Amino acid sequence: MLSQSMIKPTPKQLAYQSWEFGLFVHFGLRTFYEGYVDFDTREMSSPSVFNPVDLDCEQWIRTAKEAGMKYAVLTAKHHDGFSNWPSQYTSFSVAQSSWKEGKGDVVKEFIDACRKYDMKTGLYYSPFDGSAGVYQNAKAYDDYFVNQITELLGNYGDIDILWFDGCGSEDHEYDWVRIIREIRRLQPNISIFNMGDPDFRWVGNEDGIAPIPCWNVVDSTEFSILTEQKEALGEQLWLPAECDVQMRANWFYSDQDEHTVKTLDQLMGIYYYSVGRGANLLLNIGPDRQGLLPAKDTSQLQAMGAEIRRRFENPIATLEQCKHNQLEWVYEPAQPHLLDHIVIQEDLSLGEHVRSFQISVITEKTKRPIIVYEGQNIGHKAIIRIPSIKVQGITITVTNTVGIPAIHHISFYYVGG
């Protein structure tokens, strides 16, 4: 079996990892059914109630852009089967709604907004479909699946991400060879999440938390919150992890859960546990029944973006101020200063090499080296937060590596309270 360090990412996987932070948008017919949950036994039988009179996808994407997000993923079709575009293959879509007299297209407005604000574009598509009468007929449903995917990937120009949710599909057999062949034909540069022929993977929970270590090379993936079963890949593959998490208790908008909007402290903690551990973070906000991101959610997202900038936009020093000697990078400031954060990034273009590293500081008074941190993977980004300490110098040492590591970014910060 190949060593992990010999397995390399594709250019589009490297690009995806550089995006780091994205907006998840759960929006559809369920937005208009208060209290409904995934796989609810109550039917949502009336698409006519879908009527977001003030729908403003530009507000969604502009807010995301201002918060520093680089990509956005919209639920084109969730588990209930309601299509946010006028699909000709179902009578359960925006075409049967009262919104714009059935002539609206949420997918188009979302994609247009992403392009206006230079945001990478993703579409979520649930393979499971609770409204498709042919779902239990595998061949007939494969036809339906391919037809709808052909609409989404053939009618709107370039799409960056196709996001497959495994929930509900645990015991269903799809003709993935056929489905993936059509996807790759229509969109050769698209990145697929989670199922079929994935380019990146689910982290395994909906809490926004990546494990330690969080390697980029894996031989199996977790594909659904409904089962702990893993899907074997047959070989080791480069599949970076993405952490998806909600801003509040529900994925879709609810009148009853505004009190669960996450605090800034919790959001920043999630950022450290995801982006800070080398994974991407996809943070969900459900637009309200007018078609707008709710005010409180928007405020928290903007505060999060501002806090990320406050902490990490202005480093005290960077890699350029470090001396490099084989497996050591040494920073010696002209004057002692307080330190509480270090950010390290490995150049992953030739694979992931670092298996463990440590950080030691030269103390202010006695000027002796003290180890203050020991870690495993660096990966795309490791954000190391330590209790504040005044330092005369800092040494980053790779203590275990497979091959020669390439560190392409180091930065030092004192963030304070």
N, C-alpha and C positions, 0 to 999 in steps of 0.2 A: 504494500500500500504506500502511496506517496506520502512523504513528509508534508505536514501542514504548510511549512515554509515554502514548499515548491509549488503550491497551488496559488494561482494569481487571480486577482479580480479582473473583470472586463472593464473597459473604459466607462461604460454606462453604470457599472456598479460603483466605481470610484466616484463618479459624478453624483450618484444618489447619496453616497455617504457624506459628501461635502455639503448637501442641502441641510442635513442635521435636524431641522425643526419645521414641522408642517401642521396645517390645519385640517382636521377631520370634520366633515359637515354631514350630519345625519338629518335628512330632510325628506319629506314625502307625505303620503297619505296619512301615515301614523301620527304625524305632527298634529293632525286635526282630530285625533281620537285620544282624548285625555285618559291617562291611566293604562293604556295598552302597553304590553310588554312583548318581548320576543316570543314567538310561537304561542301567542295568546289564543285561547280556544274560542274567543268571540270573533266573529268575522267582521272585517271592515268591508262591507259589501257595496258601499256607495262612493265611487270615485268623485261624484259630483260635489262632495263637501270640500274637496281640495280647492282652496281659493285664496292664495297668498296675495292679497290685493296690492300690497306695497313691495312686492319682491324686488330686492336690490342686491344682486350678486356682487356688484361692484363694492357695496358696503362690506360684504364678507371679506373679499380679497384685499381691499384697501386696508382694512383693520389688520389682517394677517401680515401684510407687507410692512405696516408700521411697527408691528411687534417683532420683526426680524425673521418671520417665517419665509421659507423658500419654495414650498410646494403646498398644494391643497388637494384633498380627495373628497369627492362628492358621492353620496349614495345614489347612483343612477337607478339601481333596483335593490331593495332590501329583501329580507326573508318573506315578507308578505306578498311580494311579486308585483307591487305597483311600480310602473315604469315612469320615471321622471322625464321621459321624452315621448313623443307621439309614435310609439312603436306600432307598426302595421300588423304585428303578430299577436296582439292581445287586445282585449276590450277593457283592460284594467290599467289605464294610463292617463296622463294629463289630457289626452285627446277626449276623454270621456268626462273631464272635470268641468266645473263652471268657470274656472280661471281662464280669462281671455277668450271666453266662449269656445273653449276646447282647441284654441289655436296656439297655445303657449308651448314653450320647450325650455324646461329648467336646465337641462344639460347644455343646451346651446348658450343660454345666458351665462351660465357658470364658466364655460370654456372661453367665451368672449371676454369675460372679466379677467380671467387668468392671463390671457394674452395681452390685454391692455396694461396690466400691472407687472408683466414679465414674471409671472408665477408659474412654476412647473405644475402640470395638470394631471390629476389622477381621477379615475372613475372606479368606484366600488360596485361590484356586481356579485350578488349572492347566487351561487350555483343552486342552492336550495330555493324552491319557489312554492309558497303555500297556496297560490291562486291558480297555478297552471294545472289544468285537469289531466294533462298527460304526464305529470311528473313521475308516476309509478311505472310508466312505460318507458324504459330506458332509451330505446332507439328513437321514439317519437320526441322525448324530451331533449335528447342530443340535438335533433333537428331544430327545435325551438331555441335552445341554448346558442347554437351556431348562428341562427338567423338574427337573434337579438344582438349578439356580439358583433356581427357583421354590420348592423346598423350603427352601433356605438363607435366602432373603430373605422368605419368606412365613410361616414357622413360628416365628420367634424374636424378633419385635418389631423395633425400629429397629436397623439396623446402620450404622455410620459409614463404613466403608471396604470396598470389594470390590477385592482385590489380584490382578490378572491377571499371571501370569508368562509371558513370551513363549517361553521355551525349549521346543523341540520343535514349535513352531507355525510355523516359518519358511516352510514350503511348503504350509500348509493354508489353505483358504479357509473362513472362517466366515461365516454370515449375520449380520453384526454389526448390521444394521438391526433385524432381528427380536430378536436377543439384547438389544441395548441398550434397545429399546422395552419389553421385559418387565422389565428391571432398573429402569428409570426409573418404570414403572407401580407396581411393588411397593415401591420405596424411593426416592421423589422426592428425598430429601435426601442420598442416599448419594454418596460420592466414589469414583470409579473410578481405579485406578492402571494406567497403562501402555498399555492396549490398548482398542480399540473406540471409546470416546468418553471419553478420559481427562480427569480433573480435575487430576491431578499426574503427574509423569513420573519414570522411572528416570534416575539420574545418568550411567549408562553404564559403570560398573565395580562390582565387588563388594569394593572396598577401603575404602569409606567416605569417599572423597575427592571433593569437588566441585572443578571446575576454576576458574581465574581467567580471565575473569570468569564468574560463574554467573548469567546473566540469567534473569528469570522469564518472559520472552516468547520463544517459539521458533517456528520454522516446520517443524521435524521432530523426531522422537524416536528414540532408540535403544531397541530393545525386547527384545533377547536377547543374552546373553553368547556365544551360539554363532555370531553373525554380526556383522560391522561395518556391515552394511547399515542405513540409517536409513529410517524410515517418514515420508514427506512428509505434512504435515497439510493442505496446500492453502491455508492462510492462517496468519498469525501468531496464536498463542493464548497466553493466560496459563496456563502449566503449571509450577508450582514443582517443584523437584527434590527427590528423596528418595535418600539414600545408605543402601544396605543392606550390612551387613557381619556376619561371624560372630565370636562370642566365641572360638571355637577352629577347628581346621582343617576340621571337617565341619559341615554344616548340621544333620544329625540326630545324636543321641547316638551316641558310640562309646566302647568301653572302652579304645581305643588312643591317644587324642589329648589326654588331660588335660594333658600337658606343653606343648601348644600354646595353652593359655588365655592370652589377651593380658595383658601387664603393664599396670599402672596408667598408666605413661608412654605406652605405645602407645595405650591407650584414650583418654587425654586428647588425644593428638595427633590421633586420629580425630575427636574432638569439635571441635577447632579447624578441621580441614579440612572439616567438614560443617556443623554448626550455626554455626560461626564464619565460614562463607562464605555464609550465607543459606539453606542447605538444611536439610531434616529428616534426622535420623539414626535408622535402624531397626536396632537391634542384636540379633542372633540368639543365643538359647540353646536348645539341644535338651534337653528333659526326658529323664531317664533311664528305664530299663525299669520302675521302680516308679511313674513318673508324677510325679516331682519334679524341680525344677531342681537340678542337681548342686551340691554344697557349694562347690567351688572357684569355679565360675562365679558362683554367688550372692555369694560373698565379694568377688569382683572387681567385680561390678556395684554392690554396696553401697559399696565403696571409691571407685568412680568418682563415684557420686552425692554422697558426702561431699566429695570433692575439688572437684566443680563448685560445691557450696555454699560451701566454704571460700574459693574464689577469687572468687566473684561475688555473694555475698549481701550484702556490706557495702561498698558503694562509698565512696570518700573524698568524692566530690562527684558531682552529677548535672546534668542539663540546667537544673534550677532555679537553679543557681549560675553559669550561663553568660550572657553578654551576646550577644544575637543582632543582627547587622547585615547584612542582605541575605543574602549567601552565606557569612558567617562566624559561627562560634560561638566565643566567647572565654571561657576560664576563668582567673581570677586568684586563686590561693589567698592567704590572709592571710600564710602562711609557706611558704617553699619546702618541697617534700616529694618523696620518691621516687615514681616512676611506672613501671609496666611493662605496663599493660593499659588499653585504651580500648575501650568497647563503644558502637556507634552503630546506631540503627535508623531506617530511613526509614518514614514513614507511606505504606503502599502502597495505601490505599483508592482513591486517584485515579490509580493507576499508578506505574510506576517511573521516576523522573526523573534521578537522579544517574548520571552516566557516568564521572566521576573526581573524586577528592578528595585532599587532602593534610593532613598534620598537622605542625605546627611547634611547637616549644617555645621558651620564653624561658629561657635558661640561668641557673643559680643565681648565678654570679659576675659575668659580663660583661653579663648581661641582654640578650643578642642573640637574635633569632629564628633557629632552625636547623630545617630540614625533616628530620624523622626517619622519615616514612612517606609513601608515595604509593600510592593504591589506585584501583580501578575501581568496581565495584558495591558499594553498601551493602546494598540490598535489605532483607529482613526483619531481618537482624542481621549486622553485621560485628564480629568480635572481633579487635582489633588488639593483637598482642603485640610489644613492643619491648624491647631491652636496658634494664635499669634505669637511670634517669637522674633526677637531682634537678632539679626544675623550679620556675621562678618564675611560669610561665604556660603556657597551651596554647591554640593556635588551630587549629580545624578549618575548612578552607576547601573548598567545593565548586568545583572548577576547570572542570568541564564538566557542563552539565545541559541536558536537553530539557524545557522548562517550568520551573515554579517548584517546587523541592524542598521537602518538608515533613519535617523531622527531628523525631521525636516522643520519642526517647530518646537520651541520652548519659550515660555513667557512666565514672568514672575509678577506677583501682585500683592499689595496690601489692601484688602477690601474693607476691613473693619466692620463695625456694626451695620 
